[in-house]
Amino acid sequence: MSAFEFRTVPHIVFGNGASRQLAEKAAPVLKSARRIFVVTDTGVRGAGLIDAALAALESAGFTLAIYDAVVADPPEDVVLDAARRAREFGAEAVLGFGGGSPMDTAKIVALLAGGDQPLSQMYGVEQVRVTGLPLILVPTTAGTGSEVTNVAVITTGATSKRGIAAGPLYAQMALLDPELTRGLPKHATAATGIDAMVHAIEAYTNRRSKNPVSDALALTALKLLQGGIERACTDGNDMDARGDMLLGAMLAGQAFSNSPCAGVHAMAYPLGGIFHVPHGLSNSVVLPPVLRFNAPVAEAHYSEIAAHIGLTASSAALIDEMERIAEAVGIERRLSQLGISHNDVPRMAEDVAANDRLLPNNPREMDYDSIVAMYEEIL
């Protein structure tokens, strides 16, 4: 067995209604910190999802500053603005509350507000040299797994996405409350759920970092997600299904944080960066052609996944199941449905081919021509 390392968030809380107990649950993490900078978005705040948690913190004597200007695929200037406000507030801890974008923003804000390293020096793998402020993350979607990962992705320039992957991005606590996902619409439930399944599949097949701990987490995640996604999309009030989805997304997050994502994510990024397609939907659309491309070299691993989730042990069965799920939950399956045409493919393919963070993880080497062919397969 090859040597490996595995890291994750040290304190995880899971349970219906757990967000209402945030002040009590977070006390060991916050210690003497009393001024908390809260990072969220207008959708989460407007829906009232954060109200009970904030009320609990204020009742416990914490002073809060709320930043709700985060948008999907957060631009670098939004992240820098949030960090500036956190410093001006005198933040002693950071709370990220929402989907992947607020949580990724909160991770970087905690670093920038707690240290003196410029954001421009953090991009890449293990480039962060500051510790940052205590960080608590509370997800409101079951997909990104960002609450337990050491990765943050933001939009730089006009359209490009850049990632930061480093140990200091791990939060001190992740609190998972399935009730926060109850009102998530069917389409968002479907897209984020398939995103989580992609995380698990790519973690299990990473050619550089695959390890037995991530493998176990990825397989468990896939079983939960496969069993929960259609139930959660059919009945958004099925809290058992919501819990399975949230727990599955977190386990997949732990897996890919240590055995990182690959070709599917690389091909999804231009859809978000250029066309502002939500991240989970981007992954869902590009997944089938990447699976088919990888199958000749990943047959053994895809077969193991298929068998674990109750299918015939073959890559074909796994691909068919992922396409069946996408159709069953009503997710878009073609680039043309997202307003992307043949003329856009070269620009997207160039962006993917330059992604030296994710492509080396893919089971099969991807070049410009193969990337173009995969995009054209789903036009």
C-alpha positions as CSV (number, residue, x, y, z in Angstrom):
1,M,0.0,0.0,0.0
2,S,1.3,3.5,-0.9
3,A,1.9,6.0,1.8
4,F,-0.8,8.7,2.2
5,E,-2.0,11.5,4.4
6,F,-5.6,12.3,5.3
7,R,-6.9,15.6,6.8
8,T,-10.4,16.9,7.5
9,V,-12.3,19.2,9.8
10,P,-11.8,18.2,13.4
11,H,-15.3,18.9,14.7
12,I,-18.4,17.9,12.8
13,V,-22.0,18.3,14.1
14,F,-25.0,16.7,12.3
15,G,-28.6,16.7,13.2
16,N,-32.0,18.2,12.4
17,G,-32.3,21.6,14.1
18,A,-28.6,21.7,14.9
19,S,-28.3,25.3,13.5
20,R,-30.5,26.5,16.3
21,Q,-27.9,25.3,18.8
22,L,-25.0,27.0,17.0
23,A,-23.9,29.1,19.9
24,E,-23.7,26.1,22.2
25,K,-22.1,23.8,19.7
26,A,-19.5,26.3,18.6
27,A,-18.3,27.4,22.0
28,P,-15.3,25.0,22.1
29,V,-14.2,26.3,18.7
30,L,-14.8,30.0,19.3
31,K,-13.2,30.0,22.8
32,S,-12.6,33.7,23.7
33,A,-13.7,35.1,20.3
34,R,-16.7,37.3,20.6
35,R,-16.9,39.2,17.4
36,I,-18.1,37.0,14.5
37,F,-18.0,38.1,10.8
38,V,-20.9,36.3,9.0
39,V,-20.5,35.5,5.3
40,T,-23.7,34.6,3.4
41,D,-25.8,35.7,0.4
42,T,-29.1,37.5,0.0
43,G,-31.0,34.3,-0.9
44,V,-30.1,32.6,2.3
45,R,-30.7,35.7,4.3
46,G,-34.0,36.5,2.6
47,A,-35.3,33.0,3.1
48,G,-34.7,33.3,6.8
49,L,-32.5,30.2,6.9
50,I,-29.9,32.0,9.0
51,D,-32.2,33.7,11.4
52,A,-32.3,31.1,14.2
53,A,-28.5,30.6,14.2
54,L,-27.9,34.4,14.4
55,A,-30.4,34.8,17.1
56,A,-28.8,32.1,19.1
57,L,-25.4,33.7,18.8
58,E,-26.7,37.2,19.7
59,S,-28.5,35.7,22.7
60,A,-25.2,34.2,23.8
61,G,-23.6,37.6,23.8
62,F,-21.7,37.5,20.5
63,T,-21.3,40.6,18.3
64,L,-22.1,40.0,14.7
65,A,-21.4,41.7,11.4
66,I,-23.3,40.3,8.4
67,Y,-21.9,40.3,4.8
68,D,-24.5,39.1,2.4
69,A,-23.1,40.4,-0.9
70,V,-21.7,37.0,-2.0
71,V,-22.8,35.9,-5.5
72,A,-22.4,32.6,-7.4
73,D,-18.9,32.0,-8.6
74,P,-17.7,34.8,-6.3
75,P,-15.4,37.3,-8.1
76,E,-12.1,38.2,-6.5
77,D,-13.2,41.7,-5.8
78,V,-16.2,40.5,-3.7
79,V,-13.8,38.3,-1.7
80,L,-11.4,41.2,-1.1
81,D,-14.3,43.5,-0.2
82,A,-15.6,41.0,2.4
83,A,-12.1,40.6,3.9
84,R,-11.7,44.4,4.1
85,R,-15.0,44.7,6.0
86,A,-14.0,41.8,8.3
87,R,-10.8,43.6,9.2
88,E,-12.6,46.9,9.8
89,F,-15.1,45.1,12.0
90,G,-12.3,43.6,14.1
91,A,-13.5,40.1,13.4
92,E,-12.2,37.4,15.8
93,A,-13.9,34.5,14.0
94,V,-15.7,33.9,10.7
95,L,-19.0,32.0,10.1
96,G,-19.8,30.9,6.5
97,F,-23.4,30.1,6.0
98,G,-24.9,29.0,2.7
99,G,-23.9,27.1,-0.4
100,G,-20.5,26.6,-1.9
101,S,-19.9,30.3,-2.8
102,P,-20.5,31.8,0.7
103,M,-18.5,29.0,2.3
104,D,-15.6,29.4,-0.2
105,T,-15.6,33.1,0.4
106,A,-15.7,32.7,4.2
107,K,-12.6,30.4,4.0
108,I,-10.6,33.0,2.2
109,V,-11.9,35.9,4.4
110,A,-10.8,34.0,7.5
111,L,-7.2,33.8,6.0
112,L,-7.1,37.4,4.8
113,A,-8.6,38.9,7.9
114,G,-6.3,36.8,10.2
115,G,-3.0,37.2,8.4
116,D,-0.9,39.4,6.2
117,Q,-0.5,37.3,3.0
118,P,-2.0,38.8,-0.2
119,L,-4.6,36.8,-2.0
120,S,-2.5,36.8,-5.1
121,Q,0.1,34.6,-3.4
122,M,-2.4,32.0,-2.2
123,Y,-3.5,30.5,-5.6
124,G,-2.4,27.0,-6.3
125,V,-1.6,24.0,-4.1
126,E,-0.3,24.6,-0.5
127,Q,0.7,28.2,-1.1
128,V,-1.0,29.6,2.0
129,R,1.4,30.5,4.8
130,V,-1.1,32.1,7.3
131,T,-3.3,30.4,9.8
132,G,-6.4,32.6,9.7
133,L,-9.2,33.2,12.1
134,P,-11.4,30.5,13.6
135,L,-13.8,29.3,11.0
136,I,-17.2,27.7,11.2
137,L,-19.1,26.5,8.1
138,V,-22.8,25.7,7.8
139,P,-24.1,24.4,4.5
140,T,-27.6,25.1,3.1
141,T,-27.2,22.8,0.1
142,A,-26.2,19.2,-0.2
143,G,-23.6,19.3,-2.9
144,T,-20.4,21.1,-2.7
145,G,-19.0,19.6,0.5
146,S,-17.1,22.8,0.9
147,E,-17.7,22.7,4.7
148,V,-15.1,20.0,5.0
149,T,-12.7,20.7,2.2
150,N,-9.4,22.6,2.0
151,V,-10.3,24.1,-1.4
152,A,-11.8,27.5,-2.4
153,V,-12.6,28.5,-6.0
154,I,-13.2,32.1,-7.1
155,T,-13.6,33.9,-10.4
156,T,-10.6,36.0,-11.4
157,G,-10.5,38.5,-14.2
158,A,-13.6,38.4,-16.5
159,T,-14.3,34.7,-16.7
160,S,-11.5,32.5,-15.4
161,K,-11.7,30.5,-12.2
162,R,-8.7,29.9,-9.9
163,G,-8.5,27.6,-6.9
164,I,-6.7,27.7,-3.6
165,A,-6.0,24.3,-2.0
166,A,-4.2,24.3,1.3
167,G,-4.5,22.9,4.8
168,P,-5.3,26.3,6.5
169,L,-8.6,26.4,4.5
170,Y,-10.0,23.6,6.7
171,A,-12.6,25.0,9.1
172,Q,-12.5,24.3,12.8
173,M,-16.1,23.2,12.7
174,A,-18.7,22.1,10.2
175,L,-22.4,22.1,11.3
176,L,-24.9,20.2,9.2
177,D,-28.6,20.7,9.7
178,P,-30.8,18.9,7.2
179,E,-33.7,21.3,8.0
180,L,-31.7,24.1,6.3
181,T,-32.1,22.2,3.0
182,R,-35.8,21.6,3.2
183,G,-36.8,24.5,1.0
184,L,-34.1,23.9,-1.7
185,P,-36.0,23.7,-5.0
186,K,-36.0,20.5,-7.0
187,H,-33.7,21.7,-9.7
188,A,-31.1,22.9,-7.2
189,T,-31.5,19.7,-5.2
190,A,-30.8,17.7,-8.3
191,A,-27.8,19.7,-9.6
192,T,-26.1,19.9,-6.2
193,G,-26.7,16.2,-5.6
194,I,-25.2,15.1,-8.8
195,D,-22.3,17.5,-8.1
196,A,-21.7,15.6,-4.8
197,M,-21.8,12.3,-6.7
198,V,-19.2,13.6,-9.1
199,H,-16.9,14.5,-6.2
200,A,-17.1,10.9,-4.9
201,I,-16.5,9.4,-8.4
202,E,-13.5,11.6,-9.1
203,A,-12.0,11.0,-5.6
204,Y,-12.3,7.3,-6.1
205,T,-10.5,7.4,-9.5
206,N,-7.8,10.0,-8.9
207,R,-4.6,8.7,-10.4
208,R,-2.3,10.6,-8.0
209,S,-4.0,10.8,-4.6
210,K,-6.4,7.8,-4.4
211,N,-6.2,6.4,-0.8
212,P,-8.2,3.9,1.2
213,V,-9.8,6.4,3.6
214,S,-11.1,8.6,0.7
215,D,-12.2,5.4,-1.1
216,A,-14.3,4.3,1.8
217,L,-15.8,7.8,2.2
218,A,-16.5,8.1,-1.5
219,L,-18.3,4.7,-1.7
220,T,-20.4,5.5,1.4
221,A,-21.3,8.9,0.0
222,L,-22.4,7.4,-3.4
223,K,-24.6,4.9,-1.7
224,L,-26.3,7.7,0.3
225,L,-26.6,10.1,-2.6
226,Q,-27.9,7.5,-5.1
227,G,-30.6,6.5,-2.6
228,G,-31.5,10.0,-1.6
229,I,-31.5,12.2,-4.7
230,E,-34.7,11.1,-6.3
231,R,-36.6,10.9,-3.0
232,A,-35.4,14.4,-2.1
233,C,-36.4,15.7,-5.6
234,T,-39.8,14.1,-5.4
235,D,-40.6,15.2,-1.8
236,G,-38.5,18.1,-0.5
237,N,-40.0,17.5,2.9
238,D,-38.6,14.0,3.2
239,M,-36.1,14.7,5.9
240,D,-34.6,11.3,5.8
241,A,-33.7,11.8,2.2
242,R,-32.5,15.4,2.9
243,G,-30.3,14.0,5.7
244,D,-28.9,11.3,3.4
245,M,-28.1,13.9,0.8
246,L,-26.4,16.3,3.2
247,L,-24.3,13.6,4.9
248,G,-23.4,12.1,1.5
249,A,-22.3,15.5,0.2
250,M,-20.1,16.0,3.3
251,L,-18.5,12.5,3.0
252,A,-17.8,13.1,-0.7
253,G,-16.2,16.4,0.3
254,Q,-13.9,14.7,2.8
255,A,-13.0,12.2,0.1
256,F,-12.2,14.7,-2.7
257,S,-10.4,17.1,-0.3
258,N,-7.8,14.4,0.1
259,S,-8.1,12.8,-3.3
260,P,-8.9,15.8,-5.5
261,C,-11.3,16.2,-8.4
262,A,-10.2,15.9,-12.0
263,G,-11.5,16.1,-15.6
264,V,-15.2,16.6,-14.9
265,H,-14.5,19.6,-12.8
266,A,-12.0,21.0,-15.2
267,M,-14.5,20.8,-18.0
268,A,-17.3,22.3,-15.8
269,Y,-15.3,25.4,-14.8
270,P,-15.6,27.3,-18.1
271,L,-19.4,26.8,-18.1
272,G,-19.5,28.6,-14.8
273,G,-16.8,31.2,-15.4
274,I,-17.9,32.2,-18.9
275,F,-21.6,31.5,-19.0
276,H,-22.5,31.6,-15.3
277,V,-24.0,28.1,-15.3
278,P,-24.3,27.0,-11.6
279,H,-21.5,24.7,-10.6
280,G,-23.5,21.6,-9.8
281,L,-25.4,21.8,-13.1
282,S,-22.1,22.3,-15.0
283,N,-20.7,19.1,-13.5
284,S,-23.8,17.2,-14.2
285,V,-23.9,18.1,-17.9
286,V,-20.2,17.3,-18.6
287,L,-20.1,14.1,-16.5
288,P,-21.3,11.5,-19.1
289,P,-18.7,12.2,-21.8
290,V,-15.9,12.3,-19.3
291,L,-16.9,9.0,-17.9
292,R,-17.1,7.5,-21.4
293,F,-13.6,9.0,-22.2
294,N,-12.1,7.6,-19.0
295,A,-13.7,4.2,-19.2
296,P,-11.0,2.4,-21.1
297,V,-8.4,3.1,-18.3
298,A,-10.8,3.4,-15.4
299,E,-12.9,0.3,-16.0
300,A,-11.9,-1.5,-12.8
301,H,-12.6,1.5,-10.6
302,Y,-15.9,2.4,-12.3
303,S,-16.9,-1.3,-12.0
304,E,-16.2,-1.3,-8.3
305,I,-18.4,1.8,-7.9
306,A,-21.2,0.3,-9.9
307,A,-21.2,-2.9,-7.9
308,H,-21.2,-1.0,-4.6
309,I,-24.3,0.9,-5.5
310,G,-26.2,-2.2,-6.6
311,L,-25.5,-2.2,-10.4
312,T,-23.8,-4.6,-12.7
313,A,-20.0,-4.3,-12.2
314,S,-19.2,-2.3,-15.3
315,S,-18.4,1.2,-16.4
316,A,-21.3,1.1,-18.8
317,A,-23.7,0.4,-15.9
318,L,-22.4,3.4,-13.9
319,I,-22.6,5.7,-16.9
320,D,-26.2,4.5,-17.6
321,E,-27.2,5.0,-14.0
322,M,-25.8,8.6,-13.9
323,E,-27.7,9.4,-17.1
324,R,-30.8,7.8,-15.8
325,I,-30.6,9.9,-12.6
326,A,-30.1,13.1,-14.5
327,E,-33.2,12.3,-16.6
328,A,-35.3,11.3,-13.6
329,V,-34.6,14.5,-11.7
330,G,-35.1,16.7,-14.8
331,I,-31.6,18.2,-15.1
332,E,-30.4,19.7,-18.3
333,R,-28.2,17.3,-20.3
334,R,-27.0,19.3,-23.3
335,L,-24.8,22.4,-23.7
336,S,-27.4,23.9,-26.1
337,Q,-29.9,23.9,-23.3
338,L,-27.6,26.2,-21.4
339,G,-27.1,28.7,-24.3
340,I,-23.7,27.3,-25.3
341,S,-23.0,26.7,-29.0
342,H,-20.4,25.0,-31.2
343,N,-18.7,28.4,-31.6
344,D,-18.0,28.5,-27.9
345,V,-16.2,25.1,-27.7
346,P,-12.7,26.2,-28.7
347,R,-12.6,28.9,-26.1
348,M,-13.8,26.5,-23.4
349,A,-11.4,23.8,-24.5
350,E,-8.4,26.1,-24.3
351,D,-9.4,27.0,-20.7
352,V,-9.7,23.3,-19.7
353,A,-6.4,22.3,-21.4
354,A,-4.6,24.9,-19.3
355,N,-5.9,23.6,-16.0
356,D,-2.8,22.1,-14.5
357,R,-4.4,21.7,-11.1
358,L,-7.1,19.2,-12.0
359,L,-6.1,17.5,-15.3
360,P,-3.2,15.6,-13.8
361,N,-5.6,13.8,-11.4
362,N,-7.7,12.4,-14.3
363,P,-7.5,8.7,-14.9
364,R,-6.8,9.3,-18.6
365,E,-4.7,12.1,-20.1
366,M,-6.8,14.8,-21.6
367,D,-5.6,17.0,-24.4
368,Y,-7.2,19.8,-26.4
369,D,-8.6,17.6,-29.1
370,S,-10.1,15.1,-26.7
371,I,-11.7,18.0,-24.7
372,V,-13.2,19.5,-27.8
373,A,-14.6,16.0,-28.8
374,M,-16.2,15.6,-25.3
375,Y,-17.8,19.1,-25.5
376,E,-19.1,18.4,-29.0
377,E,-20.6,15.1,-27.8
378,I,-23.1,17.0,-25.6
379,L,-23.9,20.1,-27.7
